[in-house]
Amino acid sequence: MTIILETERLILRHIDPIADYEPWADCFSDAEVMAGLGGGPGLNRAQAWRNMATCIGHQSIRGYGFYSVVEKSSGKWAGRVGHWNPEGWPEPEIGWTIHKPFWRKGYAVEAAQACLDFAFNDLGWPRAVHTIAMDNVASIKTAKRLGSKLLYTIECVPAISDDPHYVYGQDNPNI
């Protein structure tokens, strides 16, 4: 296990396609989770596998990406959080998806803050954004708790959703 980032309660590590697939597929099969992403109904197992493979490929291409979030106290997979900037994306993003059994524990904020710090201090990003479905109240609250502000809206999210999304974000305080 390669730990990328560590917080008080969480480990962020590279995605392990064997160990992480079952909880990943369970998480992304949930229509409520997918509604928050603006991606419609839950993914079937084949779609979840492709989703995971895309995240692993992004890491390989960009050198950073989404990480599996593991709860230290239980050792369980709690979601994916990380750095995201595929072709056609509006700007480099810190994104989060937390598995429903781990909702309302502050894990999205905790993991995303570690990723913001890494993006600004190690990757040198001048700004980080969060693309958020307009009806995703929980993610809007998460973005605000991170100190991000509403920057603009986009008409759609390439290869994800045809619906408009908010783009929250913040500038690198070190620049």
C-alpha positions as CSV (number, residue, x, y, z in Angstrom):
1,M,0.0,0.0,0.0
2,T,1.5,3.3,-1.1
3,I,0.2,6.1,1.2
4,I,0.0,9.4,-0.7
5,L,-1.5,11.5,2.0
6,E,-2.5,10.9,5.6
7,T,-4.8,12.9,7.9
8,E,-5.8,12.4,11.5
9,R,-8.5,9.8,10.6
10,L,-7.8,8.9,7.0
11,I,-5.3,7.3,4.6
12,L,-5.3,8.4,1.0
13,R,-3.6,5.8,-1.1
14,H,-3.4,4.7,-4.7
15,I,-6.5,2.8,-5.9
16,D,-6.1,-0.9,-5.6
17,P,-8.3,-2.5,-8.3
18,I,-8.5,-5.8,-6.4
19,A,-9.1,-4.6,-2.8
20,D,-11.2,-1.6,-3.7
21,Y,-13.4,-2.9,-6.5
22,E,-16.3,-4.3,-4.4
23,P,-16.8,-1.2,-2.2
24,W,-16.2,1.0,-5.2
25,A,-18.9,-0.9,-7.2
26,D,-21.3,-0.7,-4.2
27,C,-20.7,3.1,-3.8
28,F,-21.2,4.0,-7.4
29,S,-24.2,1.7,-7.8
30,D,-26.1,3.9,-5.4
31,A,-28.5,6.3,-7.3
32,E,-28.2,8.8,-4.4
33,V,-24.4,8.9,-4.7
34,M,-24.6,9.3,-8.5
35,A,-27.3,12.0,-8.2
36,G,-24.8,14.1,-6.2
37,L,-22.3,13.7,-9.1
38,G,-24.8,14.7,-11.7
39,G,-24.4,11.3,-13.3
40,G,-27.9,10.0,-13.2
41,P,-28.8,6.5,-11.9
42,G,-26.2,4.3,-10.3
43,L,-23.5,2.5,-12.3
44,N,-23.7,-1.2,-13.0
45,R,-20.6,-3.4,-12.2
46,A,-19.1,-3.0,-15.6
47,Q,-19.6,0.8,-15.6
48,A,-18.1,0.9,-12.1
49,W,-15.1,-1.1,-13.3
50,R,-14.6,1.4,-16.2
51,N,-15.0,4.3,-13.8
52,M,-12.2,2.9,-11.6
53,A,-10.0,2.1,-14.6
54,T,-10.4,5.7,-15.8
55,C,-9.3,7.0,-12.4
56,I,-6.2,4.7,-12.5
57,G,-5.5,5.8,-16.1
58,H,-5.7,9.5,-15.1
59,Q,-3.1,8.8,-12.4
60,S,-0.8,7.2,-14.9
61,I,-1.2,10.0,-17.4
62,R,-1.1,13.1,-15.1
63,G,1.0,11.7,-12.2
64,Y,-1.8,12.6,-9.8
65,G,-5.5,11.6,-9.5
66,F,-8.2,10.3,-7.3
67,Y,-7.1,8.2,-4.3
68,S,-8.8,5.6,-2.3
69,V,-9.8,7.0,1.1
70,V,-9.4,4.5,3.9
71,E,-10.8,5.0,7.4
72,K,-7.9,4.4,9.8
73,S,-10.1,3.1,12.6
74,S,-11.7,0.4,10.6
75,G,-9.4,-0.1,7.6
76,K,-12.5,0.2,5.3
77,W,-12.7,1.9,2.0
78,A,-14.6,5.2,2.5
79,G,-14.5,6.7,-0.9
80,R,-12.4,8.5,-3.5
81,V,-11.0,11.9,-3.2
82,G,-8.2,13.6,-5.1
83,H,-6.8,15.6,-8.0
84,W,-8.6,15.5,-11.3
85,N,-7.9,17.2,-14.6
86,P,-8.9,15.1,-17.7
87,E,-9.0,16.5,-21.2
88,G,-11.8,19.0,-21.6
89,W,-12.1,19.7,-17.8
90,P,-12.6,23.4,-16.9
91,E,-9.6,23.6,-14.6
92,P,-7.6,21.3,-12.2
93,E,-10.0,20.0,-9.6
94,I,-10.1,18.5,-6.2
95,G,-13.1,16.2,-6.2
96,W,-14.7,13.8,-3.7
97,T,-17.1,10.9,-3.6
98,I,-17.7,9.4,-0.2
99,H,-19.3,6.0,0.2
100,K,-22.7,6.4,1.9
101,P,-21.9,4.5,5.1
102,F,-19.3,7.2,5.7
103,W,-21.4,10.3,5.0
104,R,-21.7,13.0,7.6
105,K,-18.4,12.3,9.3
106,G,-16.5,15.2,7.7
107,Y,-14.4,12.8,5.6
108,A,-14.9,14.8,2.4
109,V,-13.6,18.0,4.0
110,E,-10.7,16.3,5.8
111,A,-9.5,14.4,2.7
112,A,-10.1,17.3,0.3
113,Q,-8.2,19.7,2.5
114,A,-5.2,17.4,2.4
115,C,-5.5,17.3,-1.4
116,L,-5.8,21.1,-1.6
117,D,-2.6,21.4,0.5
118,F,-0.8,18.9,-1.8
119,A,-2.1,20.7,-4.9
120,F,-0.9,24.1,-3.8
121,N,2.3,23.1,-2.0
122,D,3.6,20.2,-4.1
123,L,1.9,20.4,-7.5
124,G,2.1,24.2,-7.6
125,W,-1.5,24.6,-8.9
126,P,-2.4,28.3,-9.1
127,R,-6.0,27.5,-8.4
128,A,-8.1,24.4,-7.6
129,V,-11.8,24.1,-8.4
130,H,-14.7,21.7,-7.6
131,T,-17.4,21.1,-10.2
132,I,-20.6,20.5,-8.4
133,A,-24.1,19.5,-9.5
134,M,-26.4,22.5,-8.8
135,D,-28.7,20.4,-6.5
136,N,-25.8,18.8,-4.6
137,V,-26.2,20.8,-1.3
138,A,-23.8,18.6,0.6
139,S,-20.9,19.2,-1.8
140,I,-21.6,22.9,-1.9
141,K,-21.4,23.0,1.9
142,T,-18.1,20.9,1.6
143,A,-16.7,23.4,-0.9
144,K,-17.5,26.3,1.4
145,R,-16.0,24.6,4.4
146,L,-12.8,24.3,2.4
147,G,-12.9,28.0,1.9
148,S,-13.9,27.8,-1.8
149,K,-16.2,30.4,-3.4
150,L,-18.6,30.1,-6.3
151,L,-16.6,31.2,-9.4
152,Y,-18.8,30.5,-12.3
153,T,-21.2,28.0,-13.9
154,I,-20.6,25.6,-16.8
155,E,-23.2,24.3,-19.2
156,C,-22.2,20.7,-18.9
157,V,-19.4,18.5,-17.5
158,P,-17.5,16.8,-20.4
159,A,-18.2,13.1,-20.6
160,I,-20.1,13.2,-17.2
161,S,-23.3,15.2,-17.4
162,D,-25.2,17.3,-19.8
163,D,-26.6,19.4,-16.9
164,P,-25.1,22.7,-15.8
165,H,-22.8,22.7,-12.8
166,Y,-21.4,25.2,-10.4
167,V,-17.6,25.6,-10.3
168,Y,-16.4,26.5,-6.8
169,G,-12.7,27.1,-6.2
170,Q,-9.9,29.0,-4.5
171,D,-6.6,30.5,-5.5
172,N,-3.3,29.1,-4.2
173,P,-2.5,31.3,-1.1
174,N,1.2,30.8,-1.7
175,I,1.3,32.6,-5.0
